[in-house]
Amino acid sequence: MIATLLTVSALITACTPGPAGRMPISSSAPRSEPAPIGLDVTTITDQLEHGWDIGFLPEGELLVTERRGRLRLLTSGDQDAELRTVRADFSDVYDVGEGGLMGIAIHPDFEQTRKFTTCQTHQENGEPKDVRLVTWRLSEDGTRATRVEPLLTGLPINDSGRHSGCRPVVTKEGALLVGTGDSADPDVPQDKTSLGGKVLRIDLATGKGLSNNPFADADNANTRRIVTYGHRNIQGIAVQPGTDRIYVSEHGPDVDDEVNLVEFGRNYGWDPSQGGTVDSYDEDVSMTDRDRFPNAMRPAWTTGDMTEALCGTTFLTGDRWGELEGTLAVVALKGSKLILLTIGKEGSAVGRSDPPELDQEYGRLRAARTGPDGALYITTSNGENDKLLRVTPKG
């Protein structure tokens, strides 16, 4: 087993100031120990460009979104898979900075409807309009995708593309969860009428907030879609098998990238407006400001006095993983690594390992999804010859 390295109380103990002078929430604990088992890493393709997310189709094919506004289909998750480009009209994608064609969610009834939903930054007449969720239908032969409808519009956008979010996942009940970015707007994270800097929970058919969301009785339609707020830039979202706990990974400023356990209705404490007292995007505030918000939800894990630029996250499932089964896998862009977190009974991280097979070996890592075969699939995001990797335990 991955050793229990620090108690939950140690996870939330402050340490030395970060580069900007703020106090990190904790040290980078639990510290990394060697992974208990080795990993095999197979390159499925090296012909991607900023592969952003992965969707698994019932017949074994994979859809991969590329940030530039291109959708790719792999005929399987095997090394000899054929890579194809799906014809689709992504001419309205605002491919600037961190924005573009981002997350993807395959609908549970895909076999009947051929539907999937993407997150994408949207432009009109060359000007950025919003971040939106768009539902598509894939042709029977997988060669083209036709736009069905915008599922949800109006997520905030920054002209530079900064903090666009936007990662979706479908729960076993069929709800669509979406982690969003705050568009680097100081007022957005704490504004419950804005969809930015939030975790949303919506109907996959209508885009409306679900009736058992924490703010379901609010007058504002956006507020009814929100389950948590006070986030900075969510890049990963995963549901823990067996408990249905939801975890998100998000970028901190220069300290405290966070992995957060989602508790409905909670504030996660990011407020670069300092309570509306400043107009600028003040990144010297704490990632989880418990001075301003005493009841803000503490992170399940944080990088402490540095950042890794945490991105996609998923749980490792299946007997094949042995001692690693149930581990939360988080990939990092800046850190160029895979981080494995052992989640304790109370929901916080109690153990960590960084497998050497994926530590500084493939550059920036963006998507992490567990396939139907139980393998871990990861994309790189280096800008050219980007890869789709298939990761399994040795033996």
C-alpha positions in Angstrom: 0.0 0.0 0.0 1.1 3.6 -0.5 2.1 4.7 3.0 0.1 7.1 5.0 2.4 10.0 5.1 0.7 12.8 6.9 -2.5 13.2 8.9 -5.4 15.2 7.5 -4.5 18.0 10.0 -1.0 18.2 8.5 -2.6 18.7 5.1 -4.1 22.0 6.2 -1.2 23.4 8.2 0.3 26.6 6.9 4.0 26.7 6.1 6.4 29.2 4.5 5.3 32.1 2.3 5.0 31.5 -1.4 6.8 33.5 -4.1 4.3 36.3 -4.0 4.5 36.6 -0.2 1.2 34.8 0.6 1.0 31.9 3.0 0.3 28.6 1.2 -2.5 26.5 2.6 -0.1 23.7 3.4 3.2 22.2 2.5 3.3 20.0 -0.6 2.0 17.1 1.5 1.7 14.2 1.4 5.3 14.0 0.1 5.9 11.7 -2.8 7.1 8.1 -2.3 8.0 5.6 -5.0 4.9 4.0 -6.6 4.3 0.5 -5.3 4.1 -1.0 -8.8 5.7 -0.2 -12.1 3.8 1.1 -15.2 3.8 0.3 -18.8 3.3 3.3 -21.1 2.3 2.7 -24.7 2.0 5.5 -27.3 -1.2 5.0 -29.3 -0.5 8.0 -31.6 1.9 10.9 -31.7 0.0 12.9 -34.3 -2.1 15.1 -32.1 -1.8 18.9 -31.4 -2.7 19.9 -27.9 -5.1 17.0 -27.3 -7.4 18.4 -24.7 -9.8 15.6 -23.7 -10.8 12.0 -24.4 -14.2 10.3 -24.9 -14.8 6.6 -25.1 -17.4 5.2 -27.6 -19.3 2.0 -27.0 -17.6 0.1 -29.9 -14.1 0.8 -28.6 -13.3 3.9 -30.6 -12.0 7.1 -28.9 -12.8 10.7 -29.6 -10.1 13.3 -28.8 -10.6 17.0 -28.9 -7.7 19.3 -30.0 -7.6 22.8 -28.6 -7.1 24.3 -32.1 -10.7 23.3 -33.0 -10.3 19.8 -34.4 -11.9 16.5 -33.4 -10.0 13.2 -34.0 -11.2 9.6 -33.9 -9.0 6.6 -33.0 -10.4 3.3 -34.1 -9.3 1.7 -30.8 -7.0 2.2 -27.8 -4.4 -0.2 -29.3 -1.0 0.7 -30.6 -2.1 0.0 -34.2 -5.2 2.2 -34.0 -6.0 4.3 -37.0 -6.2 8.1 -36.5 -8.9 10.0 -38.4 -10.1 13.6 -38.5 -13.9 14.0 -37.9 -15.4 16.6 -40.2 -17.2 19.2 -38.2 -17.7 22.9 -38.3 -15.6 24.4 -35.6 -15.1 27.7 -37.4 -16.7 29.6 -34.4 -14.1 28.2 -31.9 -12.1 31.0 -30.4 -8.7 29.4 -30.5 -6.7 31.9 -28.4 -4.4 31.3 -25.4 -6.0 28.7 -23.1 -9.3 28.7 -25.0 -10.4 26.5 -27.9 -12.0 23.1 -28.2 -11.7 21.7 -24.7 -13.6 19.0 -22.8 -15.8 16.3 -24.1 -18.6 14.2 -22.6 -20.1 11.2 -24.4 -23.9 10.9 -23.7 -25.0 7.7 -21.8 -27.4 6.9 -24.7 -24.8 7.4 -27.4 -25.6 4.0 -28.9 -29.1 5.2 -29.7 -28.5 9.0 -30.3 -24.8 9.2 -31.3 -24.7 12.4 -29.2 -21.7 13.9 -27.3 -21.2 17.4 -25.8 -18.1 19.6 -26.0 -16.8 22.6 -24.1 -15.6 25.3 -26.4 -14.7 29.0 -26.5 -17.0 30.8 -28.9 -16.5 33.8 -31.2 -18.8 35.9 -33.3 -17.5 38.0 -36.2 -14.0 37.4 -34.8 -14.8 38.6 -31.3 -14.9 36.4 -28.2 -18.4 35.8 -27.1 -18.5 33.2 -24.3 -17.5 29.7 -23.3 -20.3 27.3 -24.1 -21.4 23.6 -24.1 -22.4 22.3 -27.5 -24.1 19.0 -28.3 -23.2 17.1 -31.4 -24.2 14.0 -33.3 -21.6 11.7 -34.7 -22.4 10.0 -38.0 -22.8 6.2 -38.1 -19.5 5.8 -39.9 -17.7 8.2 -37.6 -16.5 10.5 -40.3 -18.4 13.7 -39.5 -20.2 15.4 -36.6 -23.2 17.6 -36.9 -24.1 20.3 -34.4 -27.4 19.6 -32.6 -27.7 22.7 -30.4 -25.9 24.8 -27.9 -26.6 23.1 -24.6 -25.5 26.0 -22.4 -24.1 29.4 -23.3 -22.9 32.4 -21.4 -20.0 31.1 -19.5 -17.6 34.1 -19.1 -14.6 34.4 -21.5 -11.4 36.4 -21.4 -10.2 38.0 -24.7 -6.8 36.3 -24.0 -8.5 32.9 -23.4 -7.2 32.9 -19.9 -8.9 30.6 -17.4 -11.4 29.2 -19.8 -11.9 25.9 -17.8 -13.8 23.6 -18.9 -14.0 19.9 -18.1 -17.2 17.9 -18.1 -18.1 14.4 -16.7 -21.4 12.5 -16.7 -22.5 10.9 -13.5 -24.0 7.4 -13.3 -27.4 9.2 -12.8 -26.9 11.0 -16.1 -26.2 14.5 -14.7 -23.6 16.6 -16.5 -21.0 18.0 -14.1 -18.8 20.8 -15.5 -15.8 22.5 -13.8 -15.3 26.0 -15.1 -12.7 28.8 -15.1 -13.2 32.3 -13.7 -12.0 34.0 -17.0 -9.5 36.0 -14.8 -12.3 38.4 -13.8 -12.1 39.4 -10.2 -15.8 39.4 -9.5 -16.7 36.1 -11.2 -15.7 33.4 -8.6 -17.9 34.7 -5.8 -20.8 35.8 -8.1 -23.5 33.2 -8.0 -25.2 34.6 -11.1 -22.1 33.9 -13.1 -21.2 30.4 -14.4 -17.4 31.0 -14.1 -15.3 29.7 -11.3 -17.9 27.1 -10.5 -18.9 23.4 -10.5 -22.1 23.2 -12.5 -24.6 20.3 -12.4 -27.1 20.4 -15.3 -29.5 18.3 -17.2 -27.7 16.8 -20.2 -30.8 17.2 -22.4 -31.8 20.8 -21.5 -28.8 22.5 -19.9 -31.0 23.5 -16.9 -30.0 23.2 -13.3 -31.2 20.0 -11.6 -34.1 20.2 -9.1 -31.9 18.9 -6.2 -29.1 21.3 -6.7 -28.3 23.4 -3.6 -29.6 26.7 -5.1 -32.5 25.1 -7.1 -35.0 27.6 -5.7 -33.0 30.7 -6.8 -34.6 33.2 -9.1 -31.6 33.3 -11.4 -31.2 30.4 -13.8 -27.4 30.4 -13.6 -27.5 30.2 -9.8 -29.8 27.1 -10.1 -27.1 25.4 -12.1 -24.3 25.9 -9.5 -23.3 23.4 -6.9 -20.0 25.0 -5.7 -18.4 28.4 -6.2 -15.2 30.3 -5.4 -13.0 28.4 -7.8 -10.1 29.8 -9.9 -9.6 27.6 -12.9 -10.9 24.0 -12.8 -9.0 21.7 -15.2 -10.1 18.2 -14.0 -13.2 16.5 -12.6 -13.8 12.9 -11.5 -16.4 10.9 -9.6 -15.0 8.4 -7.1 -16.4 4.8 -7.7 -18.2 3.4 -4.8 -18.8 6.7 -3.0 -19.9 9.0 -5.8 -17.7 11.7 -4.2 -16.8 14.4 -6.8 -13.2 15.7 -7.0 -11.9 18.6 -9.0 -8.3 19.8 -9.7 -7.6 23.4 -10.3 -4.8 25.9 -10.8 -3.5 28.1 -8.1 -1.7 31.4 -8.8 1.9 30.7 -7.8 1.2 28.4 -4.8 -1.5 26.0 -3.9 -2.8 24.1 -6.9 -5.7 22.3 -5.3 -7.5 19.0 -5.5 -11.0 19.7 -3.9 -13.7 17.4 -2.7 -17.0 18.9 -4.0 -19.6 19.5 -1.3 -22.8 21.0 -2.7 -23.5 24.6 -1.7 -20.0 25.3 -0.5 -17.7 28.3 -1.2 -14.1 27.3 -2.0 -12.7 30.7 -1.1 -11.0 32.2 -4.2 -11.8 35.9 -4.3 -9.4 38.1 -6.3 -11.8 41.1 -5.9 -11.1 41.1 -2.1 -14.8 41.3 -1.4 -15.4 43.7 -4.2 -13.0 46.3 -2.9 -10.6 46.1 -5.9 -11.2 46.2 -9.6 -8.0 44.4 -10.6 -7.5 40.6 -10.5 -5.5 40.4 -7.3 -3.6 37.1 -7.2 -1.9 37.8 -3.9 -5.0 36.6 -2.1 -5.1 33.1 -0.7 -6.3 30.3 -2.9 -8.8 29.4 -0.1 -9.3 32.6 1.9 -10.6 31.5 5.3 -10.0 34.9 6.8 -12.6 36.4 4.5 -14.7 33.2 4.3 -14.3 31.2 7.6 -16.5 28.4 6.3 -14.7 28.0 3.0 -14.1 24.4 2.0 -10.5 23.3 2.7 -8.8 21.4 -0.1 -8.4 17.7 -0.1 -4.8 18.2 -1.2 -2.6 21.1 -2.3 0.8 21.6 -3.9 1.8 24.0 -1.1 4.5 26.6 -1.8 4.8 25.8 -5.5 2.5 24.8 -8.5 2.4 21.9 -10.9 -0.4 23.3 -13.1 -2.7 20.3 -12.3 -4.9 19.3 -15.1 -7.1 16.2 -15.9 -7.9 13.8 -13.1 -9.5 10.3 -12.9 -9.8 7.3 -10.6 -7.9 4.1 -11.3 -10.4 1.3 -11.3 -10.2 -2.5 -11.7 -8.4 -5.4 -10.1 -5.5 -5.0 -12.6 -4.3 -2.0 -10.6 -3.7 -4.0 -7.4 -2.5 -1.7 -4.7 -3.2 1.3 -6.9 -6.9 0.6 -7.3 -9.0 3.5 -6.2 -6.1 6.0 -6.5 -6.9 9.5 -7.8 -4.6 10.1 -10.8 -3.9 13.7 -11.6 -1.7 14.9 -14.5 0.3 18.1 -14.6 1.1 20.6 -17.3 3.9 22.6 -15.8 5.1 19.7 -13.6 5.1 17.3 -16.6 4.2 14.4 -14.4 1.5 12.0 -13.2 0.6 12.4 -9.5 -1.2 9.5 -7.7 -3.1 10.4 -4.6 -4.4 7.9 -2.1 -7.8 9.2 -0.8 -8.6 8.5 2.9 -11.9 7.6 4.4 -12.6 11.2 5.2 -12.0 12.3 1.7 -8.6 14.0 1.9 -5.3 12.7 0.4 -3.2 10.6 2.7 -0.6 9.3 0.3 1.2 10.4 -2.8 3.5 8.9 -5.4 4.9 10.2 -8.7 5.6 7.3 -11.1 9.0 7.7 -12.7 7.6 6.4 -16.1 5.7 9.6 -16.5 7.8 12.1 -14.6 9.4 14.6 -17.1 9.3 11.9 -19.8 6.6 13.2 -22.1 6.4 16.9 -21.4 3.1 18.6 -20.5 0.3 16.2 -19.6 -3.3 17.5 -20.1 -6.1 14.9 -20.2 -6.5 11.9 -17.9 -9.4 9.5 -18.4 -10.0 5.9 -17.3 -11.1 3.8 -20.3 -13.7 1.0 -20.3 -10.8 -1.5 -20.3 -9.5 0.0 -17.0 -6.4 1.5 -18.6 -5.4 5.1 -17.9 -5.4 7.3 -21.0 -3.4 10.5 -21.0 -2.7 13.2 -23.7 0.3 15.4 -24.0 0.1 19.1 -24.7 3.4 20.3 -26.1 2.2 21.8 -29.4 3.5 19.3 -31.9 3.7 15.5 -32.2 1.4 15.3 -29.1 0.6 11.9 -27.9 -2.2 9.7 -26.7 -0.7 7.4 -24.1 -2.2 4.2 -22.7 -0.9 3.4 -19.1 -1.3 0.0 -17.4 0.4 -1.7 -14.5 3.3 -3.9 -15.4 2.6 -7.6 -15.7 
